[in-house]
Each structure stands twice: as structure tokens, then as C-alpha cells.
Amino acid sequence: MSWEIYLKEKGMRVTAGRISILNIIESSDKGLSAENIYYQCKKHNENLNLSTIYRTLELLEEKDIIKKINIDGPAIYVLKKESHKHTLKCDVCNKCVEIPCPMEEIEEAIKAKVGFSLTEHKLELNGVCDECKKLKQ
């Protein structure tokens, strides 16, 4: 992917630091902390300080390019991707509501902590919608 074009499409200024950070996140097979990104920059002779990395990560998150995941320990950052959805179905009226998958953060945390990549997950949620709860009262 051409980060230069992508950043311009998002209305952002293109800088070498932003490109470096995005390349580092993109090339990683797991979420990275700001400190991990800082050390990768140093390894690639990129002269970015940690405060610049934090500001850049915050901006990239605001622009919906990356996702910040806070579960246990320092936050990790991953590229935002199209996620699948799950369906909630009311046990009474069979009304269905789609919700974004809540497992993405858990999957990234598992990958970051133990290096285990999930290949599949199944999530089944049953319940009663607000309208049916009101009818029962």
C-alpha cells in the first residue's frame, strides 16, 4: 500500500515519520506498543523521539487508520481492518441486530502476549430485546 497516497486521501500531511510508523505497524504480525515502535525506528535509523511517536499514533487513531487496544499492560496498536459482525437475536420476537465483533481486541491481546494467532472463533449471543422486556412487565 502506498501510505503517501493514503495519508493524502485522509487529508493528512505526509511526513517521513508517519510513513515509517505505518510501515512498522504494517510489517508486524502482532500489535505493537509505542515503545516497540520506538525501538524499531531506532533499529532502522529513524530519528523519532517517543513523544512524536505517541502524538503520531494518537493522530492515526483519530483518523481511523489504526486501532488502539488496551487490555492488560501498555496499549498496542494495529492497522484498522474491516471486521466482521455478529448478530444478536431476541428469544421472544426473533428481532435481529448486528453488532461489530467484540473479539478483535481479545485476538490482538492473545497474539501480543503469547504469539498465538486465532484462526476462527464462534460467538453466540442470546437475549431479549428492550421492547419484549417492556411487554413482560
MODELLER restraints for C-alpha pairs under 7 A, 6 or more apart:
rsr = mdl.restraints
at = mdl.atoms
rsr.add(forms.Gaussian(group=physical.xy_distance, feature=features.Distance(at['CA:3:A'], at['CA:19:A']), mean=6.22, stdev=0.5))
rsr.add(forms.Gaussian(group=physical.xy_distance, feature=features.Distance(at['CA:4:A'], at['CA:14:A']), mean=6.00, stdev=0.5))
rsr.add(forms.Gaussian(group=physical.xy_distance, feature=features.Distance(at['CA:7:A'], at['CA:13:A']), mean=6.87, stdev=0.5))
rsr.add(forms.Gaussian(group=physical.xy_distance, feature=features.Distance(at['CA:7:A'], at['CA:14:A']), mean=6.27, stdev=0.5))
rsr.add(forms.Gaussian(group=physical.xy_distance, feature=features.Distance(at['CA:8:A'], at['CA:14:A']), mean=6.89, stdev=0.5))
rsr.add(forms.Gaussian(group=physical.xy_distance, feature=features.Distance(at['CA:17:A'], at['CA:48:A']), mean=6.81, stdev=0.5))
rsr.add(forms.Gaussian(group=physical.xy_distance, feature=features.Distance(at['CA:18:A'], at['CA:56:A']), mean=6.67, stdev=0.5))
rsr.add(forms.Gaussian(group=physical.xy_distance, feature=features.Distance(at['CA:21:A'], at['CA:37:A']), mean=6.87, stdev=0.5))
rsr.add(forms.Gaussian(group=physical.xy_distance, feature=features.Distance(at['CA:24:A'], at['CA:37:A']), mean=6.83, stdev=0.5))
rsr.add(forms.Gaussian(group=physical.xy_distance, feature=features.Distance(at['CA:25:A'], at['CA:32:A']), mean=6.87, stdev=0.5))
rsr.add(forms.Gaussian(group=physical.xy_distance, feature=features.Distance(at['CA:25:A'], at['CA:78:A']), mean=6.31, stdev=0.5))
rsr.add(forms.Gaussian(group=physical.xy_distance, feature=features.Distance(at['CA:25:A'], at['CA:79:A']), mean=6.79, stdev=0.5))
rsr.add(forms.Gaussian(group=physical.xy_distance, feature=features.Distance(at['CA:26:A'], at['CA:79:A']), mean=6.67, stdev=0.5))
rsr.add(forms.Gaussian(group=physical.xy_distance, feature=features.Distance(at['CA:30:A'], at['CA:108:A']), mean=6.76, stdev=0.5))
rsr.add(forms.Gaussian(group=physical.xy_distance, feature=features.Distance(at['CA:30:A'], at['CA:111:A']), mean=5.94, stdev=0.5))
rsr.add(forms.Gaussian(group=physical.xy_distance, feature=features.Distance(at['CA:30:A'], at['CA:112:A']), mean=5.67, stdev=0.5))
rsr.add(forms.Gaussian(group=physical.xy_distance, feature=features.Distance(at['CA:31:A'], at['CA:76:A']), mean=5.22, stdev=0.5))
rsr.add(forms.Gaussian(group=physical.xy_distance, feature=features.Distance(at['CA:31:A'], at['CA:77:A']), mean=5.15, stdev=0.5))
rsr.add(forms.Gaussian(group=physical.xy_distance, feature=features.Distance(at['CA:31:A'], at['CA:78:A']), mean=5.03, stdev=0.5))
rsr.add(forms.Gaussian(group=physical.xy_distance, feature=features.Distance(at['CA:31:A'], at['CA:108:A']), mean=6.28, stdev=0.5))
rsr.add(forms.Gaussian(group=physical.xy_distance, feature=features.Distance(at['CA:31:A'], at['CA:112:A']), mean=5.95, stdev=0.5))
rsr.add(forms.Gaussian(group=physical.xy_distance, feature=features.Distance(at['CA:32:A'], at['CA:76:A']), mean=4.82, stdev=0.5))
rsr.add(forms.Gaussian(group=physical.xy_distance, feature=features.Distance(at['CA:32:A'], at['CA:77:A']), mean=5.27, stdev=0.5))
rsr.add(forms.Gaussian(group=physical.xy_distance, feature=features.Distance(at['CA:32:A'], at['CA:78:A']), mean=6.93, stdev=0.5))
rsr.add(forms.Gaussian(group=physical.xy_distance, feature=features.Distance(at['CA:33:A'], at['CA:74:A']), mean=6.46, stdev=0.5))
rsr.add(forms.Gaussian(group=physical.xy_distance, feature=features.Distance(at['CA:33:A'], at['CA:75:A']), mean=5.80, stdev=0.5))
rsr.add(forms.Gaussian(group=physical.xy_distance, feature=features.Distance(at['CA:33:A'], at['CA:76:A']), mean=4.33, stdev=0.5))
rsr.add(forms.Gaussian(group=physical.xy_distance, feature=features.Distance(at['CA:33:A'], at['CA:77:A']), mean=6.14, stdev=0.5))
rsr.add(forms.Gaussian(group=physical.xy_distance, feature=features.Distance(at['CA:34:A'], at['CA:53:A']), mean=6.59, stdev=0.5))
rsr.add(forms.Gaussian(group=physical.xy_distance, feature=features.Distance(at['CA:34:A'], at['CA:54:A']), mean=6.41, stdev=0.5))
rsr.add(forms.Gaussian(group=physical.xy_distance, feature=features.Distance(at['CA:38:A'], at['CA:50:A']), mean=6.10, stdev=0.5))
rsr.add(forms.Gaussian(group=physical.xy_distance, feature=features.Distance(at['CA:41:A'], at['CA:48:A']), mean=6.89, stdev=0.5))
rsr.add(forms.Gaussian(group=physical.xy_distance, feature=features.Distance(at['CA:60:A'], at['CA:66:A']), mean=5.78, stdev=0.5))
rsr.add(forms.Gaussian(group=physical.xy_distance, feature=features.Distance(at['CA:61:A'], at['CA:67:A']), mean=5.77, stdev=0.5))
rsr.add(forms.Gaussian(group=physical.xy_distance, feature=features.Distance(at['CA:61:A'], at['CA:68:A']), mean=6.91, stdev=0.5))
rsr.add(forms.Gaussian(group=physical.xy_distance, feature=features.Distance(at['CA:64:A'], at['CA:80:A']), mean=6.98, stdev=0.5))
rsr.add(forms.Gaussian(group=physical.xy_distance, feature=features.Distance(at['CA:65:A'], at['CA:79:A']), mean=6.22, stdev=0.5))
rsr.add(forms.Gaussian(group=physical.xy_distance, feature=features.Distance(at['CA:65:A'], at['CA:80:A']), mean=5.55, stdev=0.5))
rsr.add(forms.Gaussian(group=physical.xy_distance, feature=features.Distance(at['CA:66:A'], at['CA:77:A']), mean=6.52, stdev=0.5))
rsr.add(forms.Gaussian(group=physical.xy_distance, feature=features.Distance(at['CA:66:A'], at['CA:78:A']), mean=5.51, stdev=0.5))
rsr.add(forms.Gaussian(group=physical.xy_distance, feature=features.Distance(at['CA:66:A'], at['CA:79:A']), mean=4.26, stdev=0.5))
rsr.add(forms.Gaussian(group=physical.xy_distance, feature=features.Distance(at['CA:66:A'], at['CA:80:A']), mean=4.62, stdev=0.5))
rsr.add(forms.Gaussian(group=physical.xy_distance, feature=features.Distance(at['CA:67:A'], at['CA:77:A']), mean=5.62, stdev=0.5))
rsr.add(forms.Gaussian(group=physical.xy_distance, feature=features.Distance(at['CA:67:A'], at['CA:78:A']), mean=5.40, stdev=0.5))
rsr.add(forms.Gaussian(group=physical.xy_distance, feature=features.Distance(at['CA:67:A'], at['CA:79:A']), mean=6.07, stdev=0.5))
rsr.add(forms.Gaussian(group=physical.xy_distance, feature=features.Distance(at['CA:67:A'], at['CA:80:A']), mean=5.40, stdev=0.5))
rsr.add(forms.Gaussian(group=physical.xy_distance, feature=features.Distance(at['CA:68:A'], at['CA:75:A']), mean=6.37, stdev=0.5))
rsr.add(forms.Gaussian(group=physical.xy_distance, feature=features.Distance(at['CA:68:A'], at['CA:76:A']), mean=5.82, stdev=0.5))
rsr.add(forms.Gaussian(group=physical.xy_distance, feature=features.Distance(at['CA:68:A'], at['CA:77:A']), mean=4.75, stdev=0.5))
rsr.add(forms.Gaussian(group=physical.xy_distance, feature=features.Distance(at['CA:68:A'], at['CA:78:A']), mean=6.83, stdev=0.5))
rsr.add(forms.Gaussian(group=physical.xy_distance, feature=features.Distance(at['CA:69:A'], at['CA:75:A']), mean=5.48, stdev=0.5))
rsr.add(forms.Gaussian(group=physical.xy_distance, feature=features.Distance(at['CA:69:A'], at['CA:76:A']), mean=5.27, stdev=0.5))
rsr.add(forms.Gaussian(group=physical.xy_distance, feature=features.Distance(at['CA:69:A'], at['CA:77:A']), mean=6.22, stdev=0.5))
rsr.add(forms.Gaussian(group=physical.xy_distance, feature=features.Distance(at['CA:69:A'], at['CA:105:A']), mean=5.96, stdev=0.5))
rsr.add(forms.Gaussian(group=physical.xy_distance, feature=features.Distance(at['CA:70:A'], at['CA:76:A']), mean=6.73, stdev=0.5))
rsr.add(forms.Gaussian(group=physical.xy_distance, feature=features.Distance(at['CA:71:A'], at['CA:109:A']), mean=6.86, stdev=0.5))
rsr.add(forms.Gaussian(group=physical.xy_distance, feature=features.Distance(at['CA:83:A'], at['CA:101:A']), mean=6.76, stdev=0.5))
rsr.add(forms.Gaussian(group=physical.xy_distance, feature=features.Distance(at['CA:84:A'], at['CA:100:A']), mean=6.52, stdev=0.5))
rsr.add(forms.Gaussian(group=physical.xy_distance, feature=features.Distance(at['CA:84:A'], at['CA:101:A']), mean=6.03, stdev=0.5))
rsr.add(forms.Gaussian(group=physical.xy_distance, feature=features.Distance(at['CA:85:A'], at['CA:98:A']), mean=6.29, stdev=0.5))
rsr.add(forms.Gaussian(group=physical.xy_distance, feature=features.Distance(at['CA:85:A'], at['CA:99:A']), mean=5.54, stdev=0.5))
rsr.add(forms.Gaussian(group=physical.xy_distance, feature=features.Distance(at['CA:85:A'], at['CA:100:A']), mean=4.48, stdev=0.5))
rsr.add(forms.Gaussian(group=physical.xy_distance, feature=features.Distance(at['CA:85:A'], at['CA:101:A']), mean=4.96, stdev=0.5))
rsr.add(forms.Gaussian(group=physical.xy_distance, feature=features.Distance(at['CA:86:A'], at['CA:98:A']), mean=5.63, stdev=0.5))
rsr.add(forms.Gaussian(group=physical.xy_distance, feature=features.Distance(at['CA:86:A'], at['CA:99:A']), mean=5.42, stdev=0.5))
rsr.add(forms.Gaussian(group=physical.xy_distance, feature=features.Distance(at['CA:86:A'], at['CA:100:A']), mean=6.27, stdev=0.5))
rsr.add(forms.Gaussian(group=physical.xy_distance, feature=features.Distance(at['CA:86:A'], at['CA:101:A']), mean=5.87, stdev=0.5))
rsr.add(forms.Gaussian(group=physical.xy_distance, feature=features.Distance(at['CA:87:A'], at['CA:96:A']), mean=6.26, stdev=0.5))
rsr.add(forms.Gaussian(group=physical.xy_distance, feature=features.Distance(at['CA:87:A'], at['CA:97:A']), mean=5.55, stdev=0.5))
rsr.add(forms.Gaussian(group=physical.xy_distance, feature=features.Distance(at['CA:87:A'], at['CA:98:A']), mean=4.48, stdev=0.5))
rsr.add(forms.Gaussian(group=physical.xy_distance, feature=features.Distance(at['CA:87:A'], at['CA:99:A']), mean=6.22, stdev=0.5))
rsr.add(forms.Gaussian(group=physical.xy_distance, feature=features.Distance(at['CA:88:A'], at['CA:96:A']), mean=5.49, stdev=0.5))
rsr.add(forms.Gaussian(group=physical.xy_distance, feature=features.Distance(at['CA:88:A'], at['CA:97:A']), mean=5.14, stdev=0.5))
rsr.add(forms.Gaussian(group=physical.xy_distance, feature=features.Distance(at['CA:88:A'], at['CA:98:A']), mean=6.24, stdev=0.5))
rsr.add(forms.Gaussian(group=physical.xy_distance, feature=features.Distance(at['CA:88:A'], at['CA:125:A']), mean=5.78, stdev=0.5))
rsr.add(forms.Gaussian(group=physical.xy_distance, feature=features.Distance(at['CA:88:A'], at['CA:126:A']), mean=6.29, stdev=0.5))
rsr.add(forms.Gaussian(group=physical.xy_distance, feature=features.Distance(at['CA:89:A'], at['CA:95:A']), mean=5.63, stdev=0.5))
rsr.add(forms.Gaussian(group=physical.xy_distance, feature=features.Distance(at['CA:89:A'], at['CA:96:A']), mean=4.51, stdev=0.5))
rsr.add(forms.Gaussian(group=physical.xy_distance, feature=features.Distance(at['CA:89:A'], at['CA:97:A']), mean=6.61, stdev=0.5))
rsr.add(forms.Gaussian(group=physical.xy_distance, feature=features.Distance(at['CA:89:A'], at['CA:126:A']), mean=5.92, stdev=0.5))
rsr.add(forms.Gaussian(group=physical.xy_distance, feature=features.Distance(at['CA:89:A'], at['CA:127:A']), mean=6.68, stdev=0.5))
rsr.add(forms.Gaussian(group=physical.xy_distance, feature=features.Distance(at['CA:90:A'], at['CA:96:A']), mean=6.53, stdev=0.5))
rsr.add(forms.Gaussian(group=physical.xy_distance, feature=features.Distance(at['CA:90:A'], at['CA:126:A']), mean=6.57, stdev=0.5))
rsr.add(forms.Gaussian(group=physical.xy_distance, feature=features.Distance(at['CA:90:A'], at['CA:127:A']), mean=5.32, stdev=0.5))
rsr.add(forms.Gaussian(group=physical.xy_distance, feature=features.Distance(at['CA:90:A'], at['CA:128:A']), mean=4.65, stdev=0.5))
rsr.add(forms.Gaussian(group=physical.xy_distance, feature=features.Distance(at['CA:90:A'], at['CA:129:A']), mean=5.52, stdev=0.5))
rsr.add(forms.Gaussian(group=physical.xy_distance, feature=features.Distance(at['CA:91:A'], at['CA:126:A']), mean=6.67, stdev=0.5))
rsr.add(forms.Gaussian(group=physical.xy_distance, feature=features.Distance(at['CA:91:A'], at['CA:127:A']), mean=5.84, stdev=0.5))
rsr.add(forms.Gaussian(group=physical.xy_distance, feature=features.Distance(at['CA:91:A'], at['CA:128:A']), mean=5.61, stdev=0.5))
rsr.add(forms.Gaussian(group=physical.xy_distance, feature=features.Distance(at['CA:92:A'], at['CA:128:A']), mean=6.43, stdev=0.5))
rsr.add(forms.Gaussian(group=physical.xy_distance, feature=features.Distance(at['CA:92:A'], at['CA:132:A']), mean=6.71, stdev=0.5))
rsr.add(forms.Gaussian(group=physical.xy_distance, feature=features.Distance(at['CA:107:A'], at['CA:118:A']), mean=6.62, stdev=0.5))
rsr.add(forms.Gaussian(group=physical.xy_distance, feature=features.Distance(at['CA:110:A'], at['CA:116:A']), mean=6.14, stdev=0.5))
rsr.add(forms.Gaussian(group=physical.xy_distance, feature=features.Distance(at['CA:111:A'], at['CA:117:A']), mean=5.53, stdev=0.5))
